[in-house]
């Protein structure tokens, strides 16, 4: 009789344990801001100036919070600057991406050769 109860209760306990594990949110490594939605907006053809403004606001918030922007954030912002003719800011963003994410160095070096003057 006791084994019958254990078989009925055990799945419920496992389910509750799983839910409690999902409920606790660990500290995230990056502060994403609106980066993902700005990439989507870029693909949908939204104004580059509007995207730059949104990402610059996010950059200020991220830096104020002491967190780090996610991989690709500065590269994307740099590409937006380059597309609007602001090569100096584009180069600065590519350098930042390269410094913070060394695995992106090869691609950032490629872009730097194109936009550095």
Z-matrix of the N, CA and C atoms (Angstrom, degrees):
N
C 1 1.448
C 2 1.525 1 110.89
N 3 1.342 2 117.98 1 -40.83
C 4 1.459 3 120.22 2 179.81
C 5 1.522 4 111.20 3 -65.33
N 6 1.332 5 117.77 4 -38.66
C 7 1.455 6 121.32 5 -179.59
C 8 1.523 7 109.84 6 -63.37
N 9 1.284 8 118.72 7 -34.35
C 10 1.466 9 122.93 8 179.03
C 11 1.539 10 110.17 9 -63.16
N 12 1.332 11 117.07 10 -42.34
C 13 1.469 12 121.46 11 178.46
C 14 1.531 13 111.13 12 -65.69
N 15 1.320 14 116.24 13 -41.38
C 16 1.461 15 120.49 14 -179.82
C 17 1.522 16 109.70 15 -61.30
N 18 1.329 17 117.04 16 -41.54
C 19 1.464 18 120.50 17 179.67
C 20 1.523 19 112.12 18 -64.55
N 21 1.312 20 117.71 19 -31.83
C 22 1.470 21 120.61 20 178.71
C 23 1.520 22 111.03 21 -79.89
N 24 1.311 23 118.10 22 -37.05
C 25 1.458 24 122.34 23 -174.74
C 26 1.530 25 111.33 24 -82.79
N 27 1.313 26 118.14 25 -34.35
C 28 1.458 27 121.03 26 -174.74
C 29 1.536 28 113.42 27 -56.37
N 30 1.337 29 120.10 28 -48.18
C 31 1.467 30 118.86 29 178.90
C 32 1.529 31 112.61 30 -60.47
N 33 1.311 32 116.78 31 -35.66
C 34 1.463 33 120.04 32 178.37
C 35 1.526 34 110.53 33 -66.67
N 36 1.329 35 117.45 34 -40.26
C 37 1.458 36 121.00 35 177.96
C 38 1.525 37 111.64 36 -64.86
N 39 1.319 38 116.49 37 -40.62
C 40 1.464 39 120.59 38 177.86
C 41 1.529 40 109.56 39 -63.23
N 42 1.305 41 116.67 40 -43.18
C 43 1.458 42 121.37 41 179.74
C 44 1.533 43 110.83 42 -61.74
N 45 1.311 44 117.75 43 -45.58
C 46 1.468 45 122.15 44 179.07
C 47 1.527 46 110.43 45 -64.09
N 48 1.312 47 117.30 46 -40.20
C 49 1.466 48 120.79 47 178.72
C 50 1.532 49 110.66 48 -63.12
N 51 1.316 50 116.21 49 -40.69
C 52 1.467 51 120.11 50 178.04
C 53 1.527 52 111.04 51 -64.71
N 54 1.310 53 116.39 52 -42.93
C 55 1.457 54 119.75 53 179.47
C 56 1.519 55 111.43 54 -64.11
N 57 1.314 56 116.87 55 -40.66
C 58 1.463 57 118.77 56 -179.52
C 59 1.526 58 110.57 57 -67.34
N 60 1.310 59 118.17 58 -31.71
C 61 1.457 60 121.38 59 175.95
C 62 1.513 61 111.66 60 -67.77
N 63 1.322 62 117.29 61 -36.01
C 64 1.464 63 121.51 62 179.24
C 65 1.524 64 111.20 63 -75.15
N 66 1.294 65 116.61 64 -27.93
C 67 1.458 66 120.06 65 -175.71
C 68 1.524 67 112.20 66 -71.01
N 69 1.310 68 116.61 67 -31.66
C 70 1.463 69 117.82 68 179.83
C 71 1.520 70 108.71 69 -81.90
N 72 1.327 71 115.89 70 123.45
C 73 1.464 72 118.57 71 -178.66
C 74 1.522 73 109.10 72 -100.23
N 75 1.314 74 116.72 73 118.53
C 76 1.457 75 119.32 74 179.71
C 77 1.521 76 110.48 75 -70.94
N 78 1.298 77 116.36 76 160.77
C 79 1.456 78 122.02 77 177.67
C 80 1.528 79 107.93 78 -62.11
N 81 1.317 80 116.72 79 128.51
C 82 1.451 81 119.72 80 179.82
C 83 1.514 82 110.32 81 -81.72
N 84 1.297 83 115.57 82 151.25
C 85 1.451 84 121.80 83 -177.52
C 86 1.522 85 111.31 84 -76.46
N 87 1.324 86 116.54 85 -35.91
C 88 1.463 87 121.01 86 -176.38
C 89 1.523 88 110.99 87 -122.50
N 90 1.320 89 115.10 88 155.01
C 91 1.461 90 121.46 89 171.97
C 92 1.529 91 106.04 90 -102.66
N 93 1.314 92 117.03 91 113.14
C 94 1.457 93 121.29 92 -172.00
C 95 1.518 94 113.75 93 -83.90
N 96 1.328 95 117.87 94 -27.40
C 97 1.464 96 119.11 95 -177.14
C 98 1.515 97 109.88 96 54.28
N 99 1.323 98 116.80 97 -137.15
C 100 1.475 99 120.17 98 -179.99
C 101 1.521 100 111.18 99 -101.53
N 102 1.329 101 116.78 100 19.84
C 103 1.464 102 120.73 101 -175.94
C 104 1.527 103 112.37 102 -53.55
N 105 1.314 104 117.45 103 -49.83
C 106 1.464 105 120.07 104 -177.46
C 107 1.524 106 111.82 105 -61.91
N 108 1.334 107 116.94 106 -42.18
C 109 1.467 108 119.29 107 -179.95
C 110 1.525 109 110.87 108 -70.43
N 111 1.336 110 117.90 109 -27.95
C 112 1.467 111 120.18 110 177.29
C 113 1.522 112 111.24 111 -72.84
N 114 1.311 113 117.35 112 -35.38
C 115 1.470 114 119.95 113 174.82
C 116 1.525 115 108.66 114 -63.20
N 117 1.318 116 116.83 115 -43.91
C 118 1.463 117 120.71 116 177.68
C 119 1.532 118 110.46 117 -62.15
N 120 1.330 119 116.50 118 -43.00
C 121 1.466 120 120.37 119 179.51
C 122 1.525 121 110.21 120 -62.14
N 123 1.314 122 116.44 121 -37.37
C 124 1.462 123 120.68 122 178.16
C 125 1.526 124 110.27 123 -61.78
N 126 1.316 125 115.37 124 -44.19
C 127 1.465 126 120.07 125 179.54
C 128 1.523 127 112.00 126 -67.38
N 129 1.331 128 116.48 127 -24.82
C 130 1.468 129 121.11 128 178.81
C 131 1.525 130 112.36 129 -88.76
N 132 1.340 131 117.25 130 -3.68
C 133 1.457 132 120.87 131 176.24
C 134 1.520 133 115.41 132 89.21
N 135 1.336 134 118.57 133 19.24
C 136 1.458 135 121.19 134 178.50
C 137 1.525 136 109.87 135 -64.58
N 138 1.298 137 116.59 136 155.25
C 139 1.463 138 123.51 137 179.86
C 140 1.523 139 110.76 138 -52.35
N 141 1.324 140 116.05 139 130.13
C 142 1.456 141 120.68 140 179.23
C 143 1.523 142 111.08 141 -64.50
N 144 1.311 143 116.55 142 -36.13
C 145 1.464 144 120.26 143 179.17
C 146 1.525 145 111.35 144 -62.63
N 147 1.339 146 116.43 145 -41.03
C 148 1.471 147 120.39 146 178.42
C 149 1.529 148 110.62 147 -65.29
N 150 1.326 149 116.40 148 -38.76
C 151 1.461 150 120.23 149 178.56
C 152 1.526 151 110.77 150 -66.36
N 153 1.335 152 116.45 151 -41.76
C 154 1.461 153 120.65 152 178.52
C 155 1.524 154 110.22 153 -60.94
N 156 1.327 155 116.79 154 -44.99
C 157 1.466 156 120.36 155 179.19
C 158 1.521 157 111.07 156 -59.19
N 159 1.329 158 116.52 157 -45.19
C 160 1.465 159 120.19 158 -179.08
C 161 1.524 160 110.94 159 -64.14
N 162 1.321 161 117.35 160 -43.40
C 163 1.464 162 120.14 161 -179.01
C 164 1.524 163 111.70 162 -70.46
N 165 1.318 164 117.79 163 -34.29
C 166 1.476 165 119.74 164 175.63
C 167 1.525 166 110.79 165 -65.01
N 168 1.336 167 116.73 166 -39.69
C 169 1.483 168 119.92 167 175.90
C 170 1.526 169 109.68 168 -62.04
N 171 1.323 170 115.62 169 -45.12
C 172 1.465 171 119.79 170 178.59
C 173 1.525 172 110.96 171 -60.88
N 174 1.324 173 116.52 172 -41.93
C 175 1.463 174 120.93 173 -179.86
C 176 1.528 175 110.74 174 -59.12
N 177 1.322 176 116.73 175 -43.52
C 178 1.470 177 120.44 176 178.15
C 179 1.522 178 111.18 177 -62.15
N 180 1.338 179 116.28 178 -44.71
C 181 1.470 180 120.38 179 -179.84
C 182 1.525 181 111.27 180 -64.91
N 183 1.325 182 116.24 181 -42.09
C 184 1.468 183 120.90 182 -179.19
C 185 1.524 184 110.04 183 -63.04
N 186 1.329 185 116.58 184 -47.19
C 187 1.463 186 119.92 185 -179.36
C 188 1.521 187 111.28 186 -65.38
N 189 1.340 188 117.40 187 -37.22
C 190 1.468 189 120.87 188 178.75
C 191 1.530 190 111.23 189 -66.91
N 192 1.336 191 116.85 190 -31.32
C 193 1.462 192 120.16 191 -179.05
C 194 1.527 193 112.26 192 -80.09
N 195 1.333 194 117.32 193 -11.53
C 196 1.454 195 120.65 194 -179.06
C 197 1.514 196 113.43 195 81.11
N 198 1.323 197 117.32 196 8.13
C 199 1.464 198 121.02 197 178.97
C 200 1.516 199 109.43 198 -93.18
N 201 1.304 200 115.79 199 -175.90
C 202 1.455 201 122.64 200 -178.73
C 203 1.523 202 109.70 201 -117.06
N 204 1.323 203 115.71 202 141.16
C 205 1.464 204 120.18 203 173.93
C 206 1.528 205 108.02 204 -69.22
N 207 1.326 206 117.65 205 150.38
C 208 1.468 207 120.49 206 -177.32
C 209 1.522 208 112.35 207 -72.17
N 210 1.328 209 116.11 208 164.12
C 211 1.461 210 119.43 209 175.88
C 212 1.532 211 110.22 210 -57.43
N 213 1.312 212 115.58 211 136.51
C 214 1.458 213 120.80 212 179.16
C 215 1.510 214 114.32 213 94.40
N 216 1.333 215 117.57 214 -17.66
C 217 1.469 216 121.27 215 -176.84
C 218 1.522 217 110.71 216 -59.01
N 219 1.326 218 116.39 217 -53.49
C 220 1.460 219 119.94 218 -176.95
C 221 1.527 220 111.39 219 -71.70
N 222 1.311 221 117.42 220 -33.11
C 223 1.461 222 120.04 221 176.80
C 224 1.534 223 110.18 222 -64.05
N 225 1.316 224 116.33 223 -43.46
C 226 1.471 225 120.28 224 179.28
C 227 1.526 226 110.54 225 -65.11
N 228 1.323 227 116.45 226 -45.25
C 229 1.463 228 120.27 227 178.22
C 230 1.527 229 109.77 228 -61.65
N 231 1.323 230 117.15 229 -40.87
C 232 1.459 231 121.08 230 177.22
C 233 1.515 232 112.75 231 -61.49
N 234 1.310 233 117.06 232 -41.06
C 235 1.471 234 120.28 233 177.62
C 236 1.528 235 110.62 234 -64.47
N 237 1.320 236 116.93 235 -38.59
C 238 1.464 237 119.87 236 177.54
C 239 1.528 238 110.31 237 -64.08
N 240 1.336 239 116.64 238 -43.22
C 241 1.468 240 119.97 239 176.57
C 242 1.528 241 110.13 240 -60.05
N 243 1.327 242 116.84 241 -45.17
C 244 1.466 243 120.88 242 -178.84
C 245 1.530 244 110.82 243 -61.70
N 246 1.326 245 116.87 244 -40.38
C 247 1.464 246 120.88 245 -179.62
C 248 1.522 247 112.42 246 -67.93
N 249 1.335 248 116.97 247 -21.57
C 250 1.465 249 120.02 248 178.13
C 251 1.528 250 111.44 249 -99.96
N 252 1.342 251 117.15 250 6.96
C 253 1.454 252 120.92 251 175.10
C 254 1.515 253 115.72 252 88.03
N 255 1.320 254 118.21 253 7.90
C 256 1.463 255 121.18 254 179.98
C 257 1.535 256 108.77 255 -97.87
N 258 1.332 257 115.12 256 74.76
C 259 1.467 258 120.62 257 -175.59
C 260 1.522 259 112.87 258 -63.59
N 261 1.328 260 118.15 259 -34.87
C 262 1.471 261 120.48 260 -179.04
C 263 1.528 262 111.06 261 -62.00
N 264 1.326 263 117.03 262 -45.35
C 265 1.471 264 119.83 263 178.43
C 266 1.526 265 110.39 264 -69.58
N 267 1.324 266 117.03 265 -34.00
C 268 1.463 267 120.52 266 178.19
C 269 1.520 268 109.73 267 -61.57
N 270 1.325 269 116.62 268 -47.17
C 271 1.460 270 121.62 269 179.92
C 272 1.529 271 110.35 270 -61.20
N 273 1.328 272 117.30 271 -42.12
C 274 1.468 273 120.74 272 179.07
C 275 1.529 274 110.57 273 -61.24
N 276 1.318 275 116.86 274 -41.68
C 277 1.473 276 120.34 275 178.99
C 278 1.531 277 111.25 276 -66.98
N 279 1.326 278 117.43 277 -41.24
C 280 1.463 279 120.24 278 179.30
C 281 1.528 280 110.66 279 -64.12
N 282 1.324 281 116.29 280 -38.39
C 283 1.468 282 119.92 281 176.98
C 284 1.529 283 110.76 282 -64.66
N 285 1.339 284 116.22 283 -41.34
C 286 1.471 285 120.36 284 178.93
C 287 1.520 286 110.40 285 -63.06
N 288 1.330 287 117.06 286 -44.94
C 289 1.475 288 121.20 287 178.95
C 290 1.528 289 109.67 288 -59.91
N 291 1.308 290 116.49 289 -44.47
C 292 1.467 291 121.80 290 -178.34
C 293 1.529 292 110.98 291 -63.73
N 294 1.331 293 116.98 292 -39.99
C 295 1.465 294 121.28 293 -179.54
C 296 1.523 295 111.26 294 -69.47
N 297 1.324 296 116.36 295 -44.67
C 298 1.478 297 119.69 296 -175.76
C 299 1.519 298 113.00 297 -77.93
N 300 1.324 299 116.36 298 -27.52
C 301 1.469 300 120.68 299 -177.43
C 302 1.532 301 108.89 300 -132.41
N 303 1.328 302 117.34 301 81.80
C 304 1.469 303 121.60 302 -175.89
C 305 1.538 304 113.73 303 -55.38
N 306 1.316 305 116.81 304 -25.57
C 307 1.468 306 119.10 305 179.35
C 308 1.531 307 111.72 306 -66.55
N 309 1.316 308 117.35 307 -14.76
C 310 1.464 309 121.95 308 178.37
C 311 1.526 310 112.32 309 -94.74
N 312 1.326 311 117.05 310 3.44
C 313 1.468 312 121.28 311 -173.05
C 314 1.524 313 113.03 312 -57.53
N 315 1.310 314 118.62 313 -42.58
C 316 1.464 315 120.54 314 -177.41
C 317 1.534 316 110.74 315 -61.01
N 318 1.314 317 116.74 316 -46.55
C 319 1.465 318 119.79 317 179.86
C 320 1.525 319 110.91 318 -69.44
N 321 1.326 320 117.47 319 -40.10
C 322 1.465 321 119.85 320 179.23
C 323 1.526 322 110.50 321 -65.07
N 324 1.328 323 118.14 322 -38.43
C 325 1.461 324 120.73 323 176.66
C 326 1.529 325 110.98 324 -62.54
N 327 1.319 326 116.36 325 -38.99
C 328 1.463 327 120.95 326 176.21
C 329 1.533 328 110.37 327 -60.00
N 330 1.322 329 116.54 328 -46.83
C 331 1.468 330 120.45 329 179.81
C 332 1.528 331 111.23 330 -68.32
N 333 1.316 332 117.03 331 -38.16
C 334 1.457 333 120.43 332 179.49
C 335 1.527 334 111.23 333 -61.61
N 336 1.321 335 117.80 334 -39.73
C 337 1.466 336 120.48 335 178.04
C 338 1.520 337 110.70 336 -61.48
N 339 1.313 338 115.86 337 -33.38
C 340 1.456 339 120.12 338 -177.26
C 341 1.546 340 111.97 339 -75.98
N 342 1.334 341 116.91 340 -35.10
C 343 1.467 342 119.94 341 -171.69
C 344 1.522 343 115.23 342 -108.50
N 345 1.319 344 118.82 343 -14.54
C 346 1.447 345 119.89 344 178.11
C 347 1.530 346 109.84 345 -70.93
N 348 1.314 347 115.07 346 142.71
C 349 1.473 348 118.41 347 179.08
C 350 1.492 349 110.17 348 -120.72
